């Protein structure tokens, strides 16, 4: 499970960096590399979203550690 946590965190960080590039420079790295809303770009966006949702469970894990 720890490996999955690291993979999800890495993908989410990549998504956050992409959002930072969009916000600061109006430049979408995913669209530049894979095309604007191509099938592959949509898969990447979906993976980032799923990883973000998965990482919400990290709050529950951290809460359980704090209570112990």
Backbone as JSON Lines, residues from 0, in Angstrom:
{"i":0,"aa":"X","n":[0.82,-1.19,0.0],"ca":[0.0,0.0,0.0],"c":[0.87,1.26,0.0]}
{"i":1,"aa":"X","n":[2.04,1.16,0.61],"ca":[2.92,2.32,0.66],"c":[3.35,2.75,-0.74]}
{"i":2,"aa":"X","n":[3.59,1.79,-1.62],"ca":[3.98,2.1,-3.0],"c":[2.86,2.86,-3.7]}
{"i":3,"aa":"X","n":[1.63,2.41,-3.51],"ca":[0.48,3.1,-4.11],"c":[0.37,4.53,-3.6]}
{"i":4,"aa":"X","n":[0.66,4.73,-2.3],"ca":[0.63,6.08,-1.74],"c":[1.65,6.98,-2.43]}
{"i":5,"aa":"X","n":[2.85,6.47,-2.65],"ca":[3.89,7.27,-3.31],"c":[3.55,7.57,-4.77]}
{"i":6,"aa":"X","n":[2.99,6.59,-5.46],"ca":[2.59,6.81,-6.85],"c":[1.49,7.87,-6.92]}
{"i":7,"aa":"X","n":[0.49,7.74,-6.05],"ca":[-0.61,8.71,-6.04],"c":[-0.11,10.1,-5.68]}
{"i":8,"aa":"X","n":[0.79,10.18,-4.72],"ca":[1.34,11.48,-4.34],"c":[2.13,12.1,-5.48]}
{"i":9,"aa":"X","n":[2.92,11.31,-6.18],"ca":[3.72,11.81,-7.3],"c":[2.83,12.33,-8.43]}
{"i":10,"aa":"X","n":[1.8,11.56,-8.78],"ca":[0.88,11.99,-9.84],"c":[0.14,13.26,-9.43]}
{"i":11,"aa":"X","n":[-0.26,13.36,-8.17],"ca":[-0.95,14.55,-7.7],"c":[-0.03,15.76,-7.7]}
{"i":12,"aa":"X","n":[1.22,15.58,-7.36],"ca":[2.18,16.69,-7.41],"c":[2.38,17.16,-8.85]}
{"i":13,"aa":"X","n":[2.47,16.23,-9.78],"ca":[2.6,16.6,-11.19],"c":[1.38,17.42,-11.62]}
{"i":14,"aa":"X","n":[0.19,17.0,-11.2],"ca":[-1.03,17.76,-11.51],"c":[-1.01,19.14,-10.88]}
{"i":15,"aa":"X","n":[-0.5,19.24,-9.66],"ca":[-0.43,20.54,-8.99],"c":[0.55,21.47,-9.7]}
{"i":16,"aa":"X","n":[1.66,20.92,-10.15],"ca":[2.64,21.73,-10.89],"c":[2.01,22.22,-12.19]}
{"i":17,"aa":"X","n":[1.25,21.36,-12.87],"ca":[0.58,21.77,-14.1],"c":[-0.4,22.91,-13.81]}
{"i":18,"aa":"X","n":[-1.18,22.79,-12.72],"ca":[-2.1,23.88,-12.37],"c":[-1.35,25.16,-12.04]}
{"i":19,"aa":"X","n":[-0.19,25.03,-11.4],"ca":[0.63,26.22,-11.12],"c":[1.1,26.89,-12.4]}
{"i":20,"aa":"X","n":[1.52,26.08,-13.37],"ca":[1.94,26.63,-14.66],"c":[0.78,27.33,-15.37]}
{"i":21,"aa":"X","n":[-0.41,26.76,-15.27],"ca":[-1.59,27.4,-15.87],"c":[-1.88,28.72,-15.17]}
{"i":22,"aa":"X","n":[-1.83,28.71,-13.85],"ca":[-2.15,29.92,-13.09],"c":[-1.15,31.04,-13.26]}
{"i":23,"aa":"X","n":[0.13,30.7,-13.25],"ca":[1.16,31.73,-13.32],"c":[1.5,32.17,-14.75]}
{"i":24,"aa":"X","n":[1.49,31.23,-15.67],"ca":[1.99,31.53,-17.01],"c":[0.98,31.26,-18.13]}
{"i":25,"aa":"X","n":[-0.24,30.82,-17.77],"ca":[-1.26,30.48,-18.75],"c":[-0.71,29.46,-19.76]}
{"i":26,"aa":"X","n":[0.01,28.48,-19.24],"ca":[0.63,27.45,-20.07],"c":[0.3,26.08,-19.5]}
{"i":27,"aa":"X","n":[-0.38,25.25,-20.28],"ca":[-0.8,23.93,-19.85],"c":[0.19,22.9,-20.39]}
{"i":28,"aa":"X","n":[0.99,22.35,-19.5],"ca":[2.02,21.39,-19.89],"c":[1.42,20.12,-20.49]}
{"i":29,"aa":"X","n":[0.35,19.61,-19.89],"ca":[-0.28,18.38,-20.4],"c":[-0.81,18.6,-21.82]}
{"i":30,"aa":"X","n":[-1.48,19.72,-22.04],"ca":[-2.0,20.02,-23.38],"c":[-0.87,20.21,-24.38]}
{"i":31,"aa":"X","n":[0.22,20.8,-23.94],"ca":[1.36,21.01,-24.83],"c":[1.98,19.68,-25.23]}
{"i":32,"aa":"X","n":[2.11,18.76,-24.28],"ca":[2.75,17.48,-24.56],"c":[1.85,16.5,-25.31]}
{"i":33,"aa":"X","n":[0.55,16.48,-24.95],"ca":[-0.32,15.42,-25.46],"c":[-1.51,15.91,-26.26]}
{"i":34,"aa":"X","n":[-1.64,17.2,-26.45],"ca":[-2.76,17.74,-27.21],"c":[-3.88,18.2,-26.29]}
{"i":35,"aa":"X","n":[-4.57,19.21,-26.74],"ca":[-5.65,19.78,-25.94],"c":[-6.85,18.84,-25.92]}
{"i":36,"aa":"X","n":[-7.14,18.29,-24.77],"ca":[-8.25,17.38,-24.52],"c":[-8.25,16.17,-25.45]}
{"i":37,"aa":"X","n":[-7.06,15.69,-25.79],"ca":[-6.96,14.43,-26.51],"c":[-7.31,13.3,-25.53]}
{"i":38,"aa":"X","n":[-7.45,12.11,-26.04],"ca":[-7.79,10.98,-25.18],"c":[-6.73,10.79,-24.1]}
{"i":39,"aa":"X","n":[-5.45,10.9,-24.48],"ca":[-4.38,10.72,-23.51],"c":[-4.38,11.82,-22.46]}
{"i":40,"aa":"X","n":[-4.62,13.06,-22.85],"ca":[-4.68,14.16,-21.87],"c":[-5.82,13.94,-20.89]}
{"i":41,"aa":"X","n":[-6.96,13.49,-21.41],"ca":[-8.11,13.24,-20.54],"c":[-7.81,12.12,-19.55]}
{"i":42,"aa":"X","n":[-7.08,11.11,-20.0],"ca":[-6.68,10.03,-19.09],"c":[-5.77,10.57,-17.99]}
{"i":43,"aa":"X","n":[-4.84,11.43,-18.35],"ca":[-3.94,12.03,-17.36],"c":[-4.73,12.86,-16.36]}
{"i":44,"aa":"X","n":[-5.65,13.7,-16.85],"ca":[-6.47,14.5,-15.94],"c":[-7.29,13.61,-15.01]}
{"i":45,"aa":"X","n":[-7.84,12.53,-15.55],"ca":[-8.63,11.61,-14.73],"c":[-7.77,10.93,-13.67]}
{"i":46,"aa":"X","n":[-6.55,10.53,-14.04],"ca":[-5.65,9.92,-13.07],"c":[-5.28,10.88,-11.95]}
{"i":47,"aa":"X","n":[-5.02,12.13,-12.31],"ca":[-4.7,13.13,-11.29],"c":[-5.88,13.3,-10.33]}
{"i":48,"aa":"X","n":[-7.08,13.36,-10.89],"ca":[-8.28,13.5,-10.04],"c":[-8.48,12.29,-9.14]}
{"i":49,"aa":"X","n":[-8.32,11.09,-9.69],"ca":[-8.47,9.88,-8.88],"c":[-7.42,9.8,-7.78]}
{"i":50,"aa":"X","n":[-6.2,10.2,-8.11],"ca":[-5.14,10.2,-7.1],"c":[-5.44,11.21,-5.99]}
{"i":51,"aa":"X","n":[-5.97,12.35,-6.37],"ca":[-6.35,13.34,-5.36],"c":[-7.42,12.81,-4.43]}
{"i":52,"aa":"X","n":[-8.4,12.13,-4.99],"ca":[-9.46,11.54,-4.17],"c":[-8.88,10.44,-3.28]}
{"i":53,"aa":"X","n":[-8.02,9.62,-3.84],"ca":[-7.38,8.56,-3.05],"c":[-6.59,9.15,-1.89]}
{"i":54,"aa":"X","n":[-5.9,10.26,-2.14],"ca":[-5.07,10.85,-1.09],"c":[-5.91,11.49,0.03]}
{"i":55,"aa":"X","n":[-7.19,11.65,-0.2],"ca":[-8.05,12.1,0.9],"c":[-8.02,11.1,2.05]}
{"i":56,"aa":"X","n":[-7.78,9.84,1.73],"ca":[-7.68,8.83,2.78],"c":[-6.46,9.06,3.66]}
{"i":57,"aa":"X","n":[-5.5,9.82,3.16],"ca":[-4.31,10.14,3.95],"c":[-4.69,10.88,5.23]}
{"i":58,"aa":"X","n":[-5.72,11.72,5.16],"ca":[-6.18,12.42,6.36],"c":[-6.66,11.44,7.41]}
{"i":59,"aa":"X","n":[-7.35,10.4,6.98],"ca":[-7.83,9.4,7.94],"c":[-6.65,8.63,8.53]}
{"i":60,"aa":"X","n":[-5.66,8.32,7.71],"ca":[-4.48,7.61,8.22],"c":[-3.73,8.48,9.22]}
{"i":61,"aa":"X","n":[-3.57,9.76,8.9],"ca":[-2.85,10.66,9.81],"c":[-3.63,10.85,11.1]}
{"i":62,"aa":"X","n":[-4.95,10.9,11.02],"ca":[-5.77,11.02,12.23],"c":[-5.63,9.8,13.11]}
{"i":63,"aa":"X","n":[-5.56,8.63,12.52],"ca":[-5.41,7.39,13.29],"c":[-4.04,7.35,13.98]}
{"i":64,"aa":"X","n":[-3.02,7.88,13.3],"ca":[-1.67,7.91,13.89],"c":[-1.63,8.89,15.06]}
{"i":65,"aa":"X","n":[-2.28,10.05,14.9],"ca":[-2.29,11.05,15.97],"c":[-3.03,10.55,17.2]}
{"i":66,"aa":"X","n":[-4.07,9.74,17.02],"ca":[-4.82,9.23,18.15],"c":[-4.08,8.14,18.9]}
{"i":67,"aa":"X","n":[-3.16,7.47,18.21],"ca":[-2.44,6.35,18.85],"c":[-1.38,6.81,19.8]}
